[in-house]
Amino acid sequence: MLNFLKSDSMDKRVTELYDDYRSGRTDRRSFIRKLALITGSMASAMILIPVLAENGNKADPEFQDNQGIVTEFIKYPAETGEMKAFLARPAIGKKFPAVIVIHENRGLVPHIRDVTSRMAKEGFLSLAPDALSPLGGTPEDVSNVGDMFSKLDNEQTIKNFVAAVKFLKTHPLSTGRVGCTGFCWGGGMTNQVAVNSPDLDAAVPYYGRQPSPEDVEKIKAPILAHYAGLDERINAGIPAFEEALKKYHKEYQIFMYDGAQHAFNNDTNPERYNEKAAKLAWSRTIAFFSEKLK
């Protein structure tokens, strides 16, 4: 690696530390501090970082330019304490409109980090919070992650995401305009953020559970909602939702993607992914955020 890594034990410590940072178990500040202690100086640590990124073939660390963006794992203050999150932003520029990306009921998996990176490539400061932070964060093995979601307190979880709006409103790289999008479980949570955060400037739920009709009055942000034509369970709530949106004179758009299944945007799920619907929905999402946030 580098000549100041003088032993196998040091090499192992560096590798383990980098793996913790890459997976989100260690935040950026702690990663740099600990790396400097291991290597002997801050200068040595900063020299080593791009080498680690290249050897790991990962684009997660902030120090590596990933096709015009930089990314990192961070923490922000919320209802239940510090929330882990993945942050992505354009590499060039001083301030950007912000978008919260809320994951499905699998947690903050690589697919959602990829979606967050795509959002950054569109010119947004993008934040993907890990809803499972109060339980230690999304595990590497998500086969039993449903048990973790069942242990979350719904009201606290909503407040944790609402806290992300506040965090991005005042972030030094943010223009102060904040939108929110989410998928499946995250789509429903996006609707709840819209209900509970009067500071939200735009919301784009993908095939998400609708809020109670009586809660729609609280929504301040314009809504653009995507639904899958074959998603009967979620679609059953659309009529009451739309009726309430009209009743309370809310700005909204609803798009139905005929022939698409629930989770049609997830390109890591070949059984459900619908390329045509996903690309159309994404183009509409970016156009909407560009109009409302930029």
DRENDO-1510 file (C-alpha; in Angstrom, 1 decimal, always signed):
<recs>
REC; n; res; u; v; w
REC; 1; MET; +0.0; +0.0; +0.0 .
REC; 2; LEU; +2.1; +2.9; +1.3 .
REC; 3; ASN; +5.5; +2.6; +3.0 .
REC; 4; PHE; +4.2; +4.1; +6.3 .
REC; 5; LEU; +2.0; +1.0; +6.7 .
REC; 6; LYS; +4.8; -0.9; +8.3 .
REC; 7; SER; +3.1; -4.0; +9.4 .
REC; 8; ASP; +0.3; -6.5; +8.5 .
REC; 9; SER; -1.5; -5.5; +11.7 .
REC; 10; MET; -1.5; -1.8; +10.7 .
REC; 11; ASP; -2.7; -2.8; +7.2 .
REC; 12; LYS; -5.6; -4.8; +8.8 .
REC; 13; ARG; -6.6; -1.9; +11.0 .
REC; 14; VAL; -6.7; +0.4; +8.1 .
REC; 15; THR; -8.8; -2.0; +6.0 .
REC; 16; GLU; -11.2; -2.6; +8.8 .
REC; 17; LEU; -11.5; +1.1; +9.5 .
REC; 18; TYR; -12.2; +1.9; +5.8 .
REC; 19; ASP; -14.8; -0.9; +5.6 .
REC; 20; ASP; -16.5; +0.6; +8.6 .
REC; 21; TYR; -16.6; +4.0; +6.9 .
REC; 22; ARG; -17.7; +2.6; +3.6 .
REC; 23; SER; -20.6; +0.8; +5.2 .
REC; 24; GLY; -21.6; +3.8; +7.3 .
REC; 25; ARG; -20.7; +2.4; +10.6 .
REC; 26; THR; -18.1; +5.2; +11.1 .
REC; 27; ASP; -18.8; +8.8; +10.0 .
REC; 28; ARG; -16.3; +10.8; +7.9 .
REC; 29; ARG; -14.9; +12.9; +10.8 .
REC; 30; SER; -14.2; +9.8; +13.0 .
REC; 31; PHE; -12.8; +8.0; +10.0 .
REC; 32; ILE; -10.2; +10.7; +9.3 .
REC; 33; ARG; -9.3; +11.1; +12.9 .
REC; 34; LYS; -8.8; +7.4; +13.5 .
REC; 35; LEU; -6.9; +7.0; +10.2 .
REC; 36; ALA; -4.5; +9.8; +11.2 .
REC; 37; LEU; -3.9; +8.0; +14.5 .
REC; 38; ILE; -3.1; +4.7; +12.8 .
REC; 39; THR; -0.8; +6.3; +10.1 .
REC; 40; GLY; +0.9; +8.7; +12.4 .
REC; 41; SER; -0.2; +12.0; +10.9 .
REC; 42; MET; -3.1; +13.8; +9.2 .
REC; 43; ALA; -0.9; +14.3; +6.1 .
REC; 44; SER; -0.3; +10.5; +5.8 .
REC; 45; ALA; -4.0; +9.9; +6.3 .
REC; 46; MET; -5.0; +12.2; +3.4 .
REC; 47; ILE; -2.4; +10.6; +1.1 .
REC; 48; LEU; -3.8; +7.2; +1.9 .
REC; 49; ILE; -7.5; +8.0; +1.4 .
REC; 50; PRO; -7.6; +7.9; -2.4 .
REC; 51; VAL; -5.5; +4.8; -2.4 .
REC; 52; LEU; -8.1; +3.1; -0.2 .
REC; 53; ALA; -10.9; +4.3; -2.5 .
REC; 54; GLU; -9.2; +2.9; -5.6 .
REC; 55; ASN; -8.3; -0.4; -4.0 .
REC; 56; GLY; -11.8; -0.8; -2.7 .
REC; 57; ASN; -13.3; +0.0; -6.1 .
REC; 58; LYS; -15.9; +2.1; -4.3 .
REC; 59; ALA; -17.2; +5.6; -4.9 .
REC; 60; ASP; -18.7; +6.2; -1.4 .
REC; 61; PRO; -16.0; +8.3; +0.3 .
REC; 62; GLU; -16.3; +12.1; -0.1 .
REC; 63; PHE; -12.7; +12.2; -1.3 .
REC; 64; GLN; -13.4; +10.4; -4.6 .
REC; 65; ASP; -15.0; +12.1; -7.5 .
REC; 66; ASN; -17.7; +9.8; -8.9 .
REC; 67; GLN; -18.6; +11.1; -12.3 .
REC; 68; GLY; -19.0; +14.6; -11.2 .
REC; 69; ILE; -20.3; +14.0; -7.6 .
REC; 70; VAL; -18.9; +13.5; -4.2 .
REC; 71; THR; -20.4; +11.3; -1.5 .
REC; 72; GLU; -20.0; +10.5; +2.1 .
REC; 73; PHE; -21.7; +8.9; +5.1 .
REC; 74; ILE; -22.8; +11.5; +7.7 .
REC; 75; LYS; -25.0; +11.8; +10.8 .
REC; 76; TYR; -27.6; +14.5; +11.6 .
REC; 77; PRO; -29.5; +15.3; +14.8 .
REC; 78; ALA; -33.0; +13.9; +15.0 .
REC; 79; GLU; -35.8; +12.8; +17.4 .
REC; 80; THR; -34.2; +9.6; +18.5 .
REC; 81; GLY; -30.6; +10.9; +18.4 .
REC; 82; GLU; -28.1; +10.9; +15.6 .
REC; 83; MET; -29.4; +9.5; +12.3 .
REC; 84; LYS; -27.0; +7.9; +9.9 .
REC; 85; ALA; -27.4; +9.0; +6.3 .
REC; 86; PHE; -25.7; +8.9; +2.9 .
REC; 87; LEU; -25.0; +12.3; +1.4 .
REC; 88; ALA; -24.3; +13.0; -2.3 .
REC; 89; ARG; -23.7; +16.3; -4.1 .
REC; 90; PRO; -22.4; +17.8; -7.3 .
REC; 91; ALA; -18.6; +18.1; -7.2 .
REC; 92; ILE; -18.7; +21.7; -8.7 .
REC; 93; GLY; -20.8; +24.5; -7.1 .
REC; 94; LYS; -21.3; +26.1; -3.8 .
REC; 95; LYS; -25.0; +25.7; -3.0 .
REC; 96; PHE; -27.6; +23.3; -4.3 .
REC; 97; PRO; -31.4; +22.7; -3.9 .
REC; 98; ALA; -31.8; +19.6; -1.6 .
REC; 99; VAL; -33.7; +16.4; -1.9 .
REC; 100; ILE; -34.3; +13.7; +0.7 .
REC; 101; VAL; -34.4; +10.2; -0.6 .
REC; 102; ILE; -36.3; +7.7; +1.5 .
REC; 103; HIS; -35.6; +4.0; +1.1 .
REC; 104; GLU; -37.9; +1.0; +0.8 .
REC; 105; ASN; -38.6; -1.4; +3.6 .
REC; 106; ARG; -35.1; -3.0; +3.0 .
REC; 107; GLY; -33.2; -0.1; +4.6 .
REC; 108; LEU; -30.4; +2.0; +3.2 .
REC; 109; VAL; -29.2; -0.6; +0.7 .
REC; 110; PRO; -26.8; +0.1; -2.2 .
REC; 111; HIS; -29.7; +0.6; -4.6 .
REC; 112; ILE; -30.9; +3.6; -2.6 .
REC; 113; ARG; -27.4; +5.0; -2.4 .
REC; 114; ASP; -27.2; +4.7; -6.1 .
REC; 115; VAL; -30.6; +6.5; -6.5 .
REC; 116; THR; -29.3; +9.2; -4.2 .
REC; 117; SER; -26.1; +9.6; -6.3 .
REC; 118; ARG; -28.3; +9.9; -9.5 .
REC; 119; MET; -30.2; +12.7; -7.8 .
REC; 120; ALA; -26.9; +14.5; -7.1 .
REC; 121; LYS; -25.9; +14.1; -10.7 .
REC; 122; GLU; -29.1; +16.0; -11.5 .
REC; 123; GLY; -27.8; +19.0; -9.5 .
REC; 124; PHE; -29.2; +18.3; -6.1 .
REC; 125; LEU; -27.7; +18.0; -2.6 .
REC; 126; SER; -29.2; +14.6; -1.9 .
REC; 127; LEU; -29.6; +12.9; +1.5 .
REC; 128; ALA; -30.7; +9.3; +2.2 .
REC; 129; PRO; -31.4; +8.8; +5.9 .
REC; 130; ASP; -31.2; +5.3; +7.4 .
REC; 131; ALA; -34.5; +4.8; +9.2 .
REC; 132; LEU; -33.0; +1.9; +11.1 .
REC; 133; SER; -30.4; +4.2; +12.8 .
REC; 134; PRO; -32.1; +3.9; +16.2 .
REC; 135; LEU; -31.5; +0.1; +16.0 .
REC; 136; GLY; -27.9; +0.4; +14.8 .
REC; 137; GLY; -28.5; +1.0; +11.1 .
REC; 138; THR; -29.2; -1.2; +8.1 .
REC; 139; PRO; -27.3; -4.5; +8.4 .
REC; 140; GLU; -25.3; -5.9; +5.6 .
REC; 141; ASP; -27.6; -9.0; +5.6 .
REC; 142; VAL; -31.1; -7.6; +5.1 .
REC; 143; SER; -32.9; -11.0; +4.8 .
REC; 144; ASN; -34.5; -10.5; +8.2 .
REC; 145; VAL; -34.7; -6.7; +8.2 .
REC; 146; GLY; -38.5; -6.8; +8.4 .
REC; 147; ASP; -38.2; -7.6; +12.1 .
REC; 148; MET; -36.2; -4.4; +12.6 .
REC; 149; PHE; -38.8; -2.3; +10.8 .
REC; 150; SER; -41.5; -3.8; +13.1 .
REC; 151; LYS; -39.6; -2.4; +16.1 .
REC; 152; LEU; -39.5; +1.2; +14.9 .
REC; 153; ASP; -41.9; +3.7; +16.5 .
REC; 154; ASN; -43.8; +5.2; +13.6 .
REC; 155; GLU; -44.2; +8.7; +15.1 .
REC; 156; GLN; -40.6; +8.9; +16.0 .
REC; 157; THR; -39.6; +7.7; +12.6 .
REC; 158; ILE; -41.6; +10.4; +10.9 .
REC; 159; LYS; -40.0; +13.0; +13.2 .
REC; 160; ASN; -36.6; +11.6; +12.3 .
REC; 161; PHE; -37.3; +12.3; +8.6 .
REC; 162; VAL; -38.9; +15.7; +9.3 .
REC; 163; ALA; -35.6; +16.5; +11.1 .
REC; 164; ALA; -33.8; +15.8; +7.8 .
REC; 165; VAL; -35.8; +18.7; +6.2 .
REC; 166; LYS; -34.6; +21.1; +9.0 .
REC; 167; PHE; -31.0; +19.7; +8.6 .
REC; 168; LEU; -31.0; +20.4; +4.8 .
REC; 169; LYS; -32.7; +23.8; +5.1 .
REC; 170; THR; -29.7; +25.1; +7.0 .
REC; 171; HIS; -26.9; +23.0; +5.5 .
REC; 172; PRO; -24.1; +25.2; +4.3 .
REC; 173; LEU; -24.3; +23.6; +0.8 .
REC; 174; SER; -28.0; +24.1; +0.5 .
REC; 175; THR; -30.0; +26.9; -1.0 .
REC; 176; GLY; -32.7; +26.3; +1.6 .
REC; 177; ARG; -35.1; +24.7; -0.8 .
REC; 178; VAL; -35.9; +21.1; +0.2 .
REC; 179; GLY; -37.8; +18.3; -1.6 .
REC; 180; CYS; -38.5; +14.7; -0.6 .
REC; 181; THR; -39.0; +11.5; -2.6 .
REC; 182; GLY; -39.3; +7.9; -1.5 .
REC; 183; PHE; -40.2; +4.4; -2.7 .
REC; 184; CYS; -42.7; +1.9; -1.4 .
REC; 185; TRP; -42.4; +2.3; +2.4 .
REC; 186; GLY; -40.4; +5.4; +1.7 .
REC; 187; GLY; -43.2; +6.7; -0.6 .
REC; 188; GLY; -45.6; +6.4; +2.3 .
REC; 189; MET; -43.0; +8.1; +4.6 .
REC; 190; THR; -42.6; +10.9; +2.0 .
REC; 191; ASN; -46.4; +11.6; +2.3 .
REC; 192; GLN; -46.0; +11.7; +6.1 .
REC; 193; VAL; -43.1; +14.2; +5.8 .
REC; 194; ALA; -45.3; +16.4; +3.6 .
REC; 195; VAL; -48.1; +16.2; +6.2 .
REC; 196; ASN; -45.7; +16.9; +9.2 .
REC; 197; SER; -43.2; +19.4; +7.7 .
REC; 198; PRO; -44.6; +22.8; +6.6 .
REC; 199; ASP; -41.1; +23.7; +5.5 .
REC; 200; LEU; -41.0; +21.0; +2.8 .
REC; 201; ASP; -41.1; +22.6; -0.7 .
REC; 202; ALA; -42.0; +19.6; -2.9 .
REC; 203; ALA; -42.8; +15.9; -2.5 .
REC; 204; VAL; -42.6; +13.0; -4.9 .
REC; 205; PRO; -43.9; +9.7; -3.4 .
REC; 206; TYR; -43.5; +6.5; -5.5 .
REC; 207; TYR; -46.2; +4.0; -5.0 .
REC; 208; GLY; -46.5; +5.1; -1.3 .
REC; 209; ARG; -49.3; +4.6; +1.2 .
REC; 210; GLN; -51.5; +7.7; +1.3 .
REC; 211; PRO; -52.0; +9.8; +4.4 .
REC; 212; SER; -55.3; +9.9; +6.1 .
REC; 213; PRO; -57.7; +12.3; +4.3 .
REC; 214; GLU; -58.1; +14.5; +7.3 .
REC; 215; ASP; -54.3; +15.0; +7.4 .
REC; 216; VAL; -54.1; +16.2; +3.8 .
REC; 217; GLU; -55.2; +19.7; +5.0 .
REC; 218; LYS; -51.8; +20.0; +6.7 .
REC; 219; ILE; -49.8; +19.5; +3.5 .
REC; 220; LYS; -48.1; +22.7; +2.2 .
REC; 221; ALA; -45.8; +21.2; -0.5 .
REC; 222; PRO; -46.9; +20.5; -4.0 .
REC; 223; ILE; -47.3; +16.8; -4.6 .
REC; 224; LEU; -46.3; +14.6; -7.6 .
REC; 225; ALA; -47.3; +11.0; -7.0 .
REC; 226; HIS; -46.3; +8.0; -9.1 .
REC; 227; TYR; -48.4; +4.8; -9.0 .
REC; 228; ALA; -48.1; +1.4; -10.6 .
REC; 229; GLY; -51.1; +0.1; -12.6 .
REC; 230; LEU; -50.9; -3.4; -11.1 .
REC; 231; ASP; -50.5; -2.2; -7.5 .
REC; 232; GLU; -54.0; -2.8; -6.3 .
REC; 233; ARG; -53.3; -2.6; -2.6 .
REC; 234; ILE; -51.7; +0.8; -2.7 .
REC; 235; ASN; -54.0; +2.1; -5.5 .
REC; 236; ALA; -57.0; +1.5; -3.4 .
REC; 237; GLY; -56.2; +4.6; -1.4 .
REC; 238; ILE; -55.9; +6.9; -4.4 .
REC; 239; PRO; -59.6; +8.1; -4.7 .
REC; 240; ALA; -59.8; +9.3; -1.1 .
REC; 241; PHE; -56.4; +10.9; -1.3 .
REC; 242; GLU; -57.3; +12.8; -4.5 .
REC; 243; GLU; -60.6; +13.8; -3.1 .
REC; 244; ALA; -58.9; +15.3; -0.1 .
REC; 245; LEU; -56.3; +17.0; -2.2 .
REC; 246; LYS; -59.1; +18.7; -4.2 .
REC; 247; LYS; -61.1; +19.5; -1.1 .
REC; 248; TYR; -58.3; +21.4; +0.5 .
REC; 249; HIS; -57.1; +23.0; -2.8 .
REC; 250; LYS; -53.7; +21.4; -2.8 .
REC; 251; GLU; -51.3; +21.5; -5.8 .
REC; 252; TYR; -50.9; +18.0; -7.0 .
REC; 253; GLN; -50.3; +15.7; -10.0 .
REC; 254; ILE; -50.9; +11.9; -10.0 .
REC; 255; PHE; -49.4; +9.6; -12.7 .
REC; 256; MET; -50.4; +6.0; -13.2 .
REC; 257; TYR; -48.1; +3.7; -15.1 .
REC; 258; ASP; -50.2; +1.0; -16.8 .
REC; 259; GLY; -48.8; -2.5; -16.7 .
REC; 260; ALA; -46.2; -1.6; -14.1 .
REC; 261; GLN; -45.9; -3.4; -10.7 .
REC; 262; HIS; -45.2; -2.0; -7.3 .
REC; 263; ALA; -41.5; -1.2; -7.0 .
REC; 264; PHE; -41.2; -0.6; -10.8 .
REC; 265; ASN; -38.3; +1.8; -10.2 .
REC; 266; ASN; -36.0; -0.7; -8.5 .
REC; 267; ASP; -33.6; -1.8; -11.2 .
REC; 268; THR; -32.0; -4.4; -8.8 .
REC; 269; ASN; -35.3; -6.3; -8.8 .
REC; 270; PRO; -35.7; -7.8; -12.3 .
REC; 271; GLU; -39.1; -9.3; -11.5 .
REC; 272; ARG; -40.6; -5.8; -10.8 .
REC; 273; TYR; -38.4; -3.3; -12.6 .
REC; 274; ASN; -40.1; -1.6; -15.6 .
REC; 275; GLU; -37.6; +0.4; -17.5 .
REC; 276; LYS; -40.1; +2.4; -19.5 .
REC; 277; ALA; -42.1; +3.4; -16.5 .
REC; 278; ALA; -39.0; +4.0; -14.3 .
REC; 279; LYS; -37.4; +6.4; -16.9 .
REC; 280; LEU; -40.6; +8.3; -17.5 .
REC; 281; ALA; -41.3; +8.7; -13.8 .
REC; 282; TRP; -37.7; +9.8; -13.1 .
REC; 283; SER; -37.8; +12.4; -15.9 .
REC; 284; ARG; -41.0; +13.8; -14.4 .
REC; 285; THR; -39.5; +13.7; -10.9 .
REC; 286; ILE; -36.4; +15.7; -12.0 .
REC; 287; ALA; -38.5; +18.2; -14.0 .
REC; 288; PHE; -40.8; +18.7; -11.0 .
REC; 289; PHE; -37.9; +19.2; -8.5 .
REC; 290; SER; -36.2; +21.5; -10.9 .
REC; 291; GLU; -39.3; +23.6; -11.2 .
REC; 292; LYS; -40.1; +23.7; -7.5 .
REC; 293; LEU; -36.7; +23.8; -5.9 .
REC; 294; LYS; -34.3; +25.5; -8.4 .
</recs>
